[in-house]
Amino acid sequence: MKLLFQTAFLISIFLFTGNEAFSQKKKLSYCDSAGIMPVFKFYSTSGALFIPDSLSKNNSTILIYFKTDCPYCAKEADMISENINSFPSVDFIFLSREDTTSIKSFALLHKLENNKKVKFLQDKEKLYYRYYTARYTPSIHIYDKNKKLELFVENILNKDELIKYIQ
């Protein structure tokens, strides 16, 4: 009986730690197995095609999937707007599948519409979920200069947390 209990205990520990390891790996590998930025195609609010080659080769990239009515997305946008000078080597991509009028209004409201470091893109073909399996907004993907995924979170990050992952 004692052997049966010990065996069951060891199996449950193995299953728990195995599931924990799997969920951590999955959380960090929403792109491909190498964690490289996918070859996406989204559109600027003016309708121009935007692909990864459009990004700076010397900067990290922070992609934020958002909804215009999401209060957490608004908070993240405000934090970025207030601290944009703290991120000299970062390009920000705000991506939404909403209409361009709503996206432009969001950019204007959060004072990010004229910043060259910030792009607002539309996922009009709804391809985001083909590339990523995020469930919540904001969904934040931080890529290094080589476009390798450093971090994925489905929550807001503060300035210090963002800086930590782009160094």
Secondary structure, 3 states (H helix, E strand, C coil): CHHHHHHHHHHHHHHHHHHHHHHHHHHHCCCCCCCECCCCCEEECCCCEECHHHCCCCCEEEEEECCCCCHHHHHHHHHHHHHHHHCCCEEEEEEECCCHHHHHHHHHHCCCCCCCCEEEEECCCCCHHHHCCCCCCCEEEEECCCCEEEEEECCCCCHHHHHHHHC
